[in-house]
Amino acid sequence: MYQPHITVMGEQLWASLRDLAPRRVRPARSVLLRQGDPGTHVILLESGSTLVTLTGANGERTLLAVRGAGELLGELAVLDSQPRTASVIAAETCYVHIVPAAEFLAFVDRHDLLTALLKHAIARVREAEAVRLEMATAPVAVRLASALGRLLQAASAAGSDYIVRLTQTELSQMIGASRNAVGAALRPWRERGWLATEAAGGLVVRDIASIRSHAYTQR
């Protein structure tokens, strides 16, 4: 089962790594890491949540994962000296520590963390591949319900409701479907009161279990 970096490293080492760089704030919707950029640093996510997205050759975006507090972002590009393979976007206000590559590599070497980090990276790749397979083969409603479920990990809670701060157009890009197809999939869920549209353009999700159940029974 996938575990965050803070669990893999342990809280004491996590705190030591965090202390290598000052705390910084990044606003919602800002790009924390950009696909194709060199691995000049890693980001330690102290609080908040992020979306990991892959951009295809024609500009289409796929949501690969949602990452929350206690995660390292961008460490693989630093470990293997290759360009970043995905972008990371703040889903809400995030507090981060930006550790330069040289300091991070020295820390990994000093605490013999390379094997543990590589195993963790492999687990993330497996997770991303499962998402990509689903995006390629599942019906639109299933893909959308699955993406909403992952997005709830990055959503702001308002009582028992969760706000997903993505527009319908952005959701369509995330799952590789047309905006009309996404609208058609959302319609019965909205009619049943399982979600609603927020005035600012996001979605208020009230019953993800019913949404998932409906999507899979309709496939």
Salt bridges, closest charged atoms under 4 A:
ASP19 OD1 - ARG18 NE 3.63
GLU46 OE2 - ARG23 NE 3.29
GLU46 OE1 - HIS97 NE2 2.51
GLU71 OE1 - HIS5 ND1 2.91
GLU75 OE2 - HIS5 NE2 3.56
GLU75 OE2 - ARG124 NH2 2.56
GLU127 OE1 - ARG67 NH2 2.58
GLU129 OE2 - ARG132 NH1 3.57
GLU134 OE1 - ARG150 NH1 3.47
ASP161 OD2 - ARG206 NE 3.51
GLU170 OE2 - ARG29 NH2 2.38
GLU198 OE1 - ARG165 NH1 3.61
